[in-house]
Amino acid sequence: MRQIENGNRHRETREQAAQHAAYAGEMPKPQYPRTEKLTERQDWIASLPAGLCGRPNYGEGLLRDFLPFWIAGDYEGAYNRLAPVLDPEGFRLFWAAEQQTSINIYRAFHIEDSLGYFESMSGYAMLEWLEAEAFGTYDLETRAPGIQVVCKLKINKGSEQYQAYRNAIYEQAVKSMLKKRR
């Protein structure tokens, strides 16, 4: 959306004017009749427009895609909808995992840290290292005399403890993304 400059004034384009008119009105009515009775909130969410190519935009489309997961208590699904916009590198999920496990990967893997393994890693890659320390194992490889470095991470994802941990970190990450910033 661009603005057309006219001297010191800015005029709205037709798209902007249509958007402002749409926001000024009441809650939109559903465009087609439904067989089941929905709440006013669900009705409103269903009528929100999607962004280009069906992808959610940064406003109402994102809200429309995220809320059904939030209402159902599926925090992993909610995180997956919000993450491309609010947590693209995955650090909120990693920080939530750090708080849940109380593991500092820089202390747990101090040799790898001194070799610079974690310098350019995303939060998702660092999460694998943290989970290997908490819920799995790893293989060591001897690089130089007396120096052993982790070469293969293995995580036990089938345990109930791991599943409870994953649900907790997704919930904490979603709540931190939605927290109002001052």
VOGU-3710 file (C-alpha; in Angstrom, 3 decimals, decimal comma):
1> mrqiengnrh> 0,000/0,000/0,000  1,517/3,281/-1,008  0,606/6,813/-0,256  0,377/9,433/-2,972  2,147/12,623/-2,029  0,366/15,857/-2,832  2,381/18,786/-1,500  2,588/18,333/2,260  -0,499/16,112/2,371  -0,773/12,382/1,913
11> retreqaaqh> -3,819/10,817/0,334  -4,895/7,250/0,910  -4,981/4,828/-1,964  -8,237/3,054/-2,736  -6,967/-0,096/-1,013  -6,196/1,812/2,174  -9,553/3,571/2,103  -11,347/0,237/1,664  -9,395/-1,253/4,559  -10,170/1,664/6,845
21> aayagempkp> -13,838/1,504/5,916  -13,874/-2,207/6,693  -12,253/-1,670/10,102  -14,589/1,196/11,018  -17,709/-0,945/10,625  -19,146/-3,525/12,943  -17,943/-7,103/13,142  -18,366/-8,706/9,740  -21,193/-11,162/9,274  -20,391/-14,649/7,964
31> qyprteklte> -20,614/-14,856/4,184  -22,406/-18,180/4,054  -24,890/-19,887/6,377  -23,475/-22,437/8,796  -25,195/-25,561/10,017  -23,599/-25,592/13,486  -24,003/-22,724/15,926  -20,750/-20,845/16,479  -19,898/-18,265/19,076  -19,598/-14,649/17,985
41> rqdwiaslpa> -15,793/-14,870/18,292  -15,559/-18,007/16,111  -17,883/-16,409/13,587  -15,692/-13,348/13,427  -12,491/-15,409/13,078  -13,979/-17,438/10,220  -14,819/-14,297/8,285  -11,333/-12,755/8,478  -9,488/-12,454/5,169  -6,321/-14,386/4,402
51> glcgrpnyge> -3,240/-12,770/2,939  -1,781/-13,293/-0,518  -1,797/-16,851/-1,866  -3,781/-18,067/1,139  -0,897/-17,321/3,517  -1,813/-15,431/6,668  -0,888/-11,771/6,751  0,677/-10,235/9,852  -2,678/-9,220/11,302  -6,070/-10,814/11,021
61> gllrdflpfw> -4,982/-13,804/8,919  -2,377/-14,765/11,501  -4,974/-14,361/14,216  -7,452/-16,480/12,268  -4,914/-19,285/11,805  -3,614/-19,168/15,381  -6,758/-18,913/17,521  -8,309/-22,353/16,845  -5,117/-24,016/18,125  -4,998/-21,705/21,148
71> iagdyegayn> -8,648/-22,401/22,019  -8,115/-26,168/21,679  -5,001/-26,062/23,892  -2,719/-27,288/21,084  0,294/-25,107/21,866  2,543/-26,833/19,346  0,132/-26,003/16,527  -0,237/-22,452/17,849  3,550/-22,066/17,989  3,933/-23,358/14,445
81> rlapvldpeg> 1,464/-20,705/13,223  3,093/-17,834/15,122  6,773/-18,774/14,781  7,362/-17,656/11,175  6,387/-14,125/12,189  7,223/-13,835/15,895  10,031/-16,390/16,404  11,721/-17,088/13,059  15,035/-18,245/14,579  13,465/-20,302/17,385
91> frlfwaaeqq> 15,142/-18,599/20,321  11,944/-18,204/22,348  11,446/-21,974/22,170  15,091/-22,538/23,126  14,860/-20,141/26,089  11,684/-21,876/27,271  13,515/-25,215/27,085  16,432/-23,769/29,056  14,066/-22,664/31,802  12,237/-26,020/31,888
101> tsiniyrafh> 15,407/-28,153/32,050  17,740/-25,744/33,918  20,518/-26,816/31,548  23,013/-24,327/30,169  24,391/-25,808/26,937  27,476/-23,604/27,117  28,449/-25,275/30,409  27,292/-28,756/29,394  29,261/-28,633/26,128  32,114/-26,329/27,091
111> iedslgyfes> 34,620/-27,779/24,591  32,189/-27,355/21,693  31,463/-23,826/22,897  35,176/-22,957/22,967  35,483/-24,336/19,422  32,680/-21,979/18,300  29,993/-24,558/17,526  27,172/-22,426/18,928  28,205/-19,070/17,416  25,969/-19,109/14,342
121> msgyamlewl> 23,380/-21,699/15,367  19,680/-20,917/15,374  17,570/-21,570/18,433  16,217/-24,748/16,828  19,706/-26,222/16,370  20,700/-25,288/19,912  17,483/-26,912/21,156  18,678/-30,260/19,760  21,886/-30,012/21,794  19,940/-29,145/24,940
131> eaeafgtydl> 17,495/-32,032/24,423  20,358/-34,463/23,800  21,830/-33,478/27,158  18,491/-33,710/28,988  16,689/-36,620/27,283  19,199/-38,494/25,179  22,770/-39,415/24,551  25,573/-38,368/22,263  28,658/-39,989/20,775  32,115/-38,591/21,394
141> etrapgiqvv> 34,900/-38,402/18,856  38,564/-37,834/19,682  39,935/-34,942/17,622  43,302/-34,308/19,221  45,076/-36,120/22,021  42,903/-35,625/25,078  40,128/-33,640/23,345  36,799/-35,358/22,784  34,064/-33,615/20,809  30,399/-34,538/20,410
151> cklkinkgse> 29,781/-35,953/16,933  26,255/-37,441/16,950  23,222/-36,400/19,006  20,490/-38,907/19,921  17,236/-37,824/21,588  14,704/-40,228/23,142  11,494/-38,635/21,836  9,222/-41,528/22,785  9,156/-41,087/26,558  6,220/-39,546/28,406
161> qyqayrnaiy> 8,588/-37,211/30,239  9,827/-35,843/26,910  6,277/-35,321/25,619  5,297/-33,442/28,786  8,434/-31,314/28,454  7,656/-30,482/24,795  4,090/-29,442/25,644  5,390/-27,241/28,459  7,998/-25,468/26,301  5,524/-24,845/23,476
171> eqavksmlkk> 3,042/-23,376/25,949  5,709/-21,176/27,530  7,028/-20,023/24,132  3,549/-19,112/22,854  2,787/-17,168/26,013  6,082/-15,283/25,765  5,348/-14,378/22,128  1,929/-13,012/23,098  3,133/-11,105/26,138  2,560/-7,387/25,793
181> rr> 5,795/-5,442/25,443  6,157/-2,114/27,245
//
